């Protein structure tokens, strides 16, 4: 026998034909001359050997992280922002639409409710930014039209949402090791 065949026989006998223990794969045994790759080649190290296999931990979802590991400050900011937006939605809907019959306020209500749900359920940074920008525009419009400040509740909610969602994202990245 030549040296290559001895190496193959040695590897198949002791290590199951695993090419990563210094031997060559047996080209004739699998896939018509192609080396076998995949899970069948996986072998545990020999007894007394060094365990060189490392597994990455299962990725954790943002919802699971929020429930188990998130800081109370970021949770409070997100929940507080969502509650303020829900309250603002209800106030606008019942006062302006039901009492006065203003149908144009429905667009305002849809924007507020959508951003509130996205912030509360999805912890969305984009929805938080939209809520903040919309609240700034809303305050400016109230000042220019009515001459007095209005819409400040949505502004407070937008600020809390941006702070909470960005803090949650940085905590999540730090916890999972994502850069």
C-alpha positions as CSV (number, residue, x, y, z in Angstrom):
1,X,0.0,0.0,0.0
2,X,1.1,3.5,-0.6
3,X,1.2,6.2,2.1
4,X,-2.1,7.9,1.0
5,X,-4.2,4.7,1.2
6,X,-2.7,3.9,4.6
7,X,-3.6,7.4,5.8
8,X,-7.2,6.9,4.5
9,X,-7.5,3.6,6.2
10,X,-6.1,5.0,9.4
11,X,-8.5,7.9,9.4
12,X,-11.5,5.9,8.6
13,X,-10.8,3.4,11.3
14,X,-10.0,5.7,14.1
15,X,-11.7,9.0,13.2
16,X,-14.5,7.9,10.9
17,X,-12.9,9.3,7.7
18,X,-12.8,12.8,9.0
19,X,-10.5,14.8,6.8
20,X,-9.9,17.5,9.4
21,X,-7.8,15.2,11.6
22,X,-4.9,15.2,9.2
23,X,-6.1,12.6,6.7
24,X,-7.4,12.8,3.2
25,X,-11.1,12.1,2.5
26,X,-11.8,8.8,0.8
27,X,-12.8,10.0,-2.7
28,X,-14.2,6.6,-3.8
29,X,-16.6,6.1,-1.0
30,X,-19.0,9.0,-1.3
31,X,-20.6,11.1,-4.1
32,X,-18.7,9.5,-7.0
33,X,-15.3,10.9,-6.2
34,X,-16.4,14.0,-4.3
35,X,-15.4,14.3,-0.6
36,X,-18.4,14.0,1.7
37,X,-19.2,17.2,3.5
38,X,-21.9,17.8,6.0
39,X,-23.2,16.4,9.2
40,X,-22.2,12.8,8.6
41,X,-18.5,13.8,8.9
42,X,-19.0,15.4,12.3
43,X,-17.2,13.5,15.0
44,X,-16.7,14.2,18.7
45,X,-13.1,14.4,19.7
46,X,-11.5,11.3,21.2
47,X,-11.6,10.7,24.9
48,X,-9.0,12.8,26.7
49,X,-8.7,15.0,23.6
50,X,-9.3,18.7,23.5
51,X,-12.8,19.9,22.8
52,X,-12.3,22.3,19.9
53,X,-16.0,22.7,18.9
54,X,-17.6,25.9,19.8
55,X,-21.3,26.7,19.3
56,X,-22.7,30.2,19.0
57,X,-25.6,30.7,21.4
58,X,-29.1,30.8,19.9
59,X,-30.0,34.4,18.9
60,X,-32.4,36.1,21.3
61,X,-35.3,38.0,19.8
62,X,-35.9,41.6,20.7
63,X,-39.2,40.8,22.3
64,X,-37.6,38.1,24.5
65,X,-34.8,40.5,25.4
66,X,-37.3,43.2,26.3
67,X,-39.2,40.8,28.6
68,X,-36.2,39.3,30.4
69,X,-33.2,41.6,30.2
70,X,-34.1,45.2,29.3
71,X,-33.5,48.0,31.7
72,X,-36.4,49.4,33.6
73,X,-35.7,52.9,32.3
74,X,-36.0,52.0,28.6
75,X,-39.1,49.9,29.4
76,X,-40.7,52.8,31.2
77,X,-39.9,55.2,28.4
78,X,-41.5,53.0,25.8
79,X,-44.5,52.1,27.8
80,X,-45.0,55.7,28.9
81,X,-44.8,57.0,25.3
82,X,-47.3,54.4,24.2
83,X,-49.7,55.3,26.9
84,X,-49.4,59.0,26.2
85,X,-50.0,58.3,22.5
86,X,-53.0,56.1,23.2
87,X,-54.5,58.8,25.4
88,X,-53.8,61.5,22.8
89,X,-55.5,59.3,20.2
90,X,-58.6,58.8,22.4
91,X,-58.8,62.5,23.2
92,X,-58.5,63.5,19.6
93,X,-61.0,60.9,18.4
94,X,-63.7,61.5,21.0
95,X,-63.4,65.3,21.2
96,X,-62.8,66.3,17.6
97,X,-64.5,63.5,15.6
98,X,-67.4,62.4,17.8
99,X,-68.2,65.8,19.4
100,X,-67.5,68.1,16.5
101,X,-67.8,65.8,13.5
102,X,-64.4,66.8,12.1
103,X,-63.5,64.1,9.6
104,X,-60.1,65.6,8.9
105,X,-59.0,64.6,12.4
106,X,-59.2,60.9,11.4
107,X,-55.8,61.3,9.6
108,X,-54.3,62.6,12.8
109,X,-55.8,59.8,14.8
110,X,-54.5,57.1,12.3
111,X,-51.0,58.5,12.5
112,X,-51.0,58.7,16.3
113,X,-52.5,55.2,16.7
114,X,-50.2,53.6,14.2
115,X,-47.1,55.0,15.7
116,X,-48.3,54.1,19.2
117,X,-48.9,50.5,18.2
118,X,-45.5,50.2,16.4
119,X,-43.7,51.7,19.4
120,X,-45.5,49.6,22.0
121,X,-45.5,46.2,20.1
122,X,-42.5,46.3,17.9
123,X,-40.3,48.8,19.8
124,X,-39.7,50.5,16.5
125,X,-37.1,53.3,16.4
126,X,-38.5,54.5,13.1
127,X,-42.0,54.9,14.5
128,X,-40.5,56.8,17.5
129,X,-38.8,59.2,15.1
130,X,-42.0,59.6,13.1
131,X,-43.9,60.3,16.2
132,X,-41.4,63.0,17.3
133,X,-41.3,64.7,13.9
134,X,-45.1,64.6,13.7
135,X,-45.4,66.1,17.2
136,X,-43.1,68.9,16.3
137,X,-45.1,69.7,13.2
138,X,-48.3,69.4,15.2
139,X,-47.0,71.9,17.9
140,X,-45.9,74.4,15.2
141,X,-49.3,74.1,13.4
142,X,-51.2,74.7,16.7
143,X,-49.0,77.8,17.4
144,X,-49.5,79.2,14.0
145,X,-53.2,78.6,13.7
146,X,-54.5,79.0,17.2
147,X,-51.8,81.3,18.6
148,X,-51.4,79.1,21.7
149,X,-49.4,75.9,22.3
150,X,-51.1,72.6,21.7
151,X,-50.2,69.1,20.9
152,X,-47.5,69.1,23.7
153,X,-48.7,65.6,24.9
154,X,-47.7,64.0,21.6
155,X,-44.3,65.9,21.8
156,X,-43.6,64.5,25.2
157,X,-44.6,61.0,24.0
158,X,-42.3,61.4,20.9
159,X,-39.3,62.4,23.1
160,X,-39.9,59.5,25.5
161,X,-40.3,57.0,22.6
162,X,-37.1,58.1,20.9
163,X,-35.1,57.9,24.1
164,X,-36.6,54.5,25.1
165,X,-36.3,52.8,21.7
166,X,-32.8,53.9,21.1
167,X,-31.7,52.9,24.6
168,X,-33.4,49.5,24.1
169,X,-31.6,49.0,20.8
170,X,-28.2,49.8,22.3
171,X,-28.8,47.5,25.2
172,X,-29.9,44.7,22.8
173,X,-26.8,45.2,20.7
174,X,-24.6,45.2,23.7
175,X,-26.3,42.0,25.1
176,X,-26.0,40.1,21.8
177,X,-22.6,41.3,20.9
178,X,-23.7,42.9,17.6
179,X,-21.8,46.0,16.5
